[in-house]
Every structure is written in structure tokens, then in C-alpha cells.
Amino acid sequence: MFIIGIAGGSGSGKTTLVNSILERVPYDQISLLMQDSYYKDSGHLPIEQRRALNFDHPDSIEWDLMLSDIQKLKSGQEINSPTYSYLTCTRQPETVRVKPNKILLIEGILILTQPELCDEMNMRIYLEVEPDHRLSRIIERDMESRGRTAQEVIKRYYKTVRPMHEEFIKPSRERADMLVMGGGLNEKAADFISSAILGKLHVK
């Protein structure tokens, strides 16, 4: 199994890059694991407390479970990946069945902050995007899909997103093998990564 980790700050276009890669390679030979699926469950808290949680700190993720699932996939076992709702800020009862494959893509803002996870990766990618561009994408995304107002998004950005980016996410790029300038919209990067995948799959 060839494992590729795709990291970068919130709003850097990680999902866009993953989708670009999946358009270029045989998707039936690739498995995908999302860091956000492994947020710790906060269903025991009132909704207002849940929405105020710091989702950009490494402690918000259940890393042991994510690492265990990756190792199970590497050993040829299927897993039931958890699911998480951004609207309710809770882990959902539904799970997603993930099968082991020749290629595993792991995506998330914090994955390169974890040395144990990095050790499992064969290629580590970090998306480099200017803060102003990331903020505009965060506002658009959170208003459309996470039920927040622009004012709520901006307040959260300056309270937790930006400080956590500077403290944890930005320094983690030192563990990357490849920096992608401009983020997920970099078509040349998508071509390069896809070519590497096709090489591992021995597909012309």
C-alpha cells in the first residue's frame, strides 16, 4: 500500500486537490481517509459549547483510532471509518466501510503534526496558500455547509483557526516532501501526484 498524506491550513483546498487526483486515476484502486471523520465526539455537551470547541487543535482528533485504522488497512483489513457532522458537532452513528487498496489518500489539516502518522506515509504533501485567500474560502465554505454566519466564521478564525495554524499546522510543513503553492487549484501539482500514483499502479 502506497500512502499519501495531504495537509495544509483550513481553506487551502485539500478536498479540491483530492478530487482533482481522483479525476485522473482509477478511483476503484484508491481508498480515502479523512481526518475530520475522527473528531472526538462531543455529543454530551450542549450545542453552544460544541460549536465553541477548538477544532483546529491536535487534541480535538482521536489519533489513536485513526492510526489503528490506517495500520489495519495496511495489513489488508477493511475498517469502519467514523463519520462526523459539522452541523451538530457530534460523531454520527453511521460509519463508512473502507477497503484496503493499492493507494491510500489521507487528508486533513493536522495530519503532519503527528510523527506516528507521518511514519506511515510514503508521500507527504502540504498546500501553501496565503492567509487572506484561505480566510475567504473558509467564510464561503462554513456559510454554505456548516450553518455559520460570516460574523461567526470571522470571530472563530481569529480566536482559534489562525492561532492554531501558526502554532501547529504551519510548522508541520517541515515534515512535507512536497509543498504545493496555491493549494488545491494547482493543476500541475495534481498532474504530478496523479502521475506518481499511476506509476505505483503501473498504469500508462
C-alpha positions as CSV (number, residue, x, y, z in Angstrom):
1,M,0.0,0.0,0.0
2,F,1.3,3.4,-1.0
3,I,0.1,6.1,1.4
4,I,-0.1,9.8,0.5
5,G,-0.9,12.4,3.1
6,I,-2.3,15.8,2.0
7,A,-2.2,18.6,4.6
8,G,-2.4,22.3,4.8
9,G,-4.3,25.1,6.6
10,S,-8.1,25.3,6.7
11,G,-9.3,26.6,3.3
12,S,-6.2,25.6,1.4
13,G,-8.0,23.4,-1.0
14,K,-7.2,19.9,0.2
15,T,-10.5,18.4,-0.8
16,T,-10.2,20.2,-4.2
17,L,-6.8,18.6,-4.7
18,V,-8.1,15.2,-3.7
19,N,-11.0,15.4,-6.2
20,S,-8.6,16.5,-8.9
21,I,-6.5,13.5,-8.3
22,L,-9.5,11.1,-8.3
23,E,-10.5,12.5,-11.7
24,R,-7.1,11.5,-13.1
25,V,-6.6,8.0,-11.7
26,P,-8.6,4.7,-11.4
27,Y,-10.7,5.6,-8.3
28,D,-11.5,2.0,-7.7
29,Q,-7.9,1.4,-6.7
30,I,-7.7,4.2,-4.2
31,S,-9.1,4.5,-0.7
32,L,-9.6,7.8,1.1
33,L,-9.4,8.6,4.8
34,M,-10.5,12.0,6.1
35,Q,-9.0,13.4,9.4
36,D,-12.3,15.2,10.1
37,S,-14.1,11.9,10.5
38,Y,-12.0,11.3,13.6
39,Y,-13.0,14.4,15.6
40,K,-13.7,13.3,19.2
41,D,-17.4,13.0,20.0
42,S,-18.8,16.0,22.0
43,G,-22.4,14.9,22.0
44,H,-22.5,15.1,25.8
45,L,-22.1,18.9,25.6
46,P,-24.8,21.5,24.9
47,I,-24.9,22.6,21.3
48,E,-23.5,26.1,22.1
49,Q,-20.5,24.6,23.9
50,R,-19.9,22.2,21.0
51,R,-19.9,24.9,18.4
52,A,-17.3,26.8,20.5
53,L,-14.8,23.9,20.7
54,N,-11.4,24.4,19.2
55,F,-11.5,22.1,16.2
56,D,-8.0,23.2,15.0
57,H,-6.0,21.9,18.0
58,P,-4.4,18.4,17.6
59,D,-6.2,17.3,20.8
60,S,-9.5,17.5,19.0
61,I,-8.7,14.4,17.0
62,E,-8.9,10.7,18.1
63,W,-5.4,10.0,16.7
64,D,-5.1,6.5,18.2
65,L,-8.2,5.3,16.3
66,M,-7.1,6.9,13.1
67,L,-3.6,5.3,13.3
68,S,-5.1,2.0,14.2
69,D,-7.4,2.1,11.2
70,I,-4.5,3.0,8.9
71,Q,-2.5,0.1,10.1
72,K,-5.5,-2.2,9.7
73,L,-5.8,-1.1,6.1
74,K,-2.1,-1.7,5.5
75,S,-2.5,-5.2,6.8
76,G,-5.3,-5.9,4.4
77,Q,-8.3,-5.5,6.7
78,E,-11.4,-3.5,6.0
79,I,-12.4,-0.8,8.5
80,N,-15.5,1.1,9.5
81,S,-14.4,4.8,9.4
82,P,-16.4,7.0,11.8
83,T,-18.4,10.0,10.4
84,Y,-18.8,13.4,11.9
85,S,-21.5,16.2,11.5
86,Y,-20.3,19.8,11.2
87,L,-23.8,21.0,11.9
88,T,-24.3,19.2,15.2
89,C,-20.6,18.9,16.1
90,T,-21.1,15.2,17.0
91,R,-19.9,11.8,15.8
92,Q,-22.7,10.1,13.9
93,P,-24.0,6.5,14.4
94,E,-23.3,5.7,10.7
95,T,-19.9,4.5,9.6
96,V,-18.2,4.3,6.2
97,R,-16.8,0.9,5.1
98,V,-13.3,1.5,3.7
99,K,-11.5,-1.3,1.9
100,P,-7.7,-1.7,1.7
101,N,-6.3,-0.7,-1.7
102,K,-3.1,-0.1,-3.5
103,I,-3.3,3.6,-2.8
104,L,-4.5,5.3,0.4
105,L,-5.1,9.1,0.5
106,I,-5.2,10.7,3.9
107,E,-6.4,14.3,4.1
108,G,-6.5,16.7,7.0
109,I,-5.2,20.0,8.4
110,L,-3.3,18.4,11.3
111,I,-2.1,15.0,9.9
112,L,1.5,16.2,9.6
113,T,1.6,17.3,13.2
114,Q,1.6,13.6,14.2
115,P,5.0,11.8,13.8
116,E,3.4,8.4,14.1
117,L,1.1,9.2,11.2
118,C,3.9,10.6,9.1
119,D,5.9,7.4,9.6
120,E,3.0,5.5,7.9
121,M,3.1,7.8,4.8
122,N,5.2,7.3,1.7
123,M,4.5,10.8,0.4
124,R,3.7,13.9,2.5
125,I,2.2,16.9,0.8
126,Y,1.5,20.4,2.2
127,L,-0.7,23.0,0.5
128,E,0.7,26.5,0.8
129,V,-1.9,29.3,0.5
130,E,-1.9,32.9,1.6
131,P,-3.9,33.6,4.8
132,D,-6.3,36.1,3.1
133,H,-7.2,33.6,0.4
134,R,-7.8,30.8,2.9
135,L,-10.0,33.1,5.0
136,S,-12.2,33.9,2.1
137,R,-12.6,30.2,1.3
138,I,-13.3,29.4,4.9
139,I,-16.1,32.0,5.1
140,E,-17.7,30.7,1.9
141,R,-17.5,27.1,2.9
142,D,-18.7,27.5,6.5
143,M,-21.6,29.6,5.5
144,E,-22.7,27.2,2.8
145,S,-22.2,23.8,4.5
146,R,-21.7,24.4,8.3
147,G,-24.5,26.7,9.2
148,R,-22.4,29.6,10.4
149,T,-22.8,33.3,9.7
150,A,-19.9,35.4,8.2
151,Q,-19.5,37.1,11.6
152,E,-19.3,33.7,13.4
153,V,-16.7,32.4,10.9
154,I,-14.5,35.5,11.2
155,K,-14.7,35.5,15.0
156,R,-13.7,31.8,15.1
157,Y,-10.9,32.4,12.6
158,Y,-9.2,35.0,14.7
159,K,-9.9,33.2,18.0
160,T,-8.7,29.7,17.1
161,V,-8.1,29.0,13.4
162,R,-5.3,31.4,12.8
163,P,-3.5,30.9,16.2
164,M,-3.7,27.1,15.8
165,H,-2.4,27.4,12.2
166,E,0.6,29.4,13.4
167,E,1.3,27.1,16.3
168,F,0.7,23.6,14.9
169,I,-0.2,23.5,11.2
170,K,2.3,25.8,9.6
171,P,5.3,24.3,11.4
172,S,4.2,20.8,10.3
173,R,5.1,21.7,6.7
174,E,8.7,20.9,7.7
175,R,7.7,17.2,7.6
176,A,6.3,17.5,4.0
177,D,8.1,16.0,1.0
178,M,6.4,18.4,-1.4
179,L,5.0,22.0,-1.0
180,V,2.1,22.8,-3.4
181,M,2.0,26.6,-3.9
182,G,-1.5,28.0,-4.5
183,G,-3.2,25.0,-2.9
184,G,-5.8,22.7,-4.4
185,L,-6.2,24.7,-7.6
186,N,-2.6,23.9,-8.7
187,E,-3.3,21.7,-11.7
188,K,0.4,20.9,-12.3
189,A,0.6,19.5,-8.7
190,A,-2.5,17.4,-9.4
191,D,-0.8,16.1,-12.6
192,F,2.4,15.3,-10.8
193,I,0.8,13.5,-7.9
194,S,-1.5,11.6,-10.2
195,S,1.5,10.5,-12.3
196,A,3.2,9.2,-9.2
197,I,0.0,7.2,-8.3
198,L,-0.3,5.8,-11.8
199,G,3.4,4.8,-11.6
200,K,2.6,2.8,-8.5
201,L,-0.4,1.3,-10.1
202,H,1.7,0.5,-13.3
203,V,-1.0,2.2,-15.4
204,K,0.1,4.1,-18.6
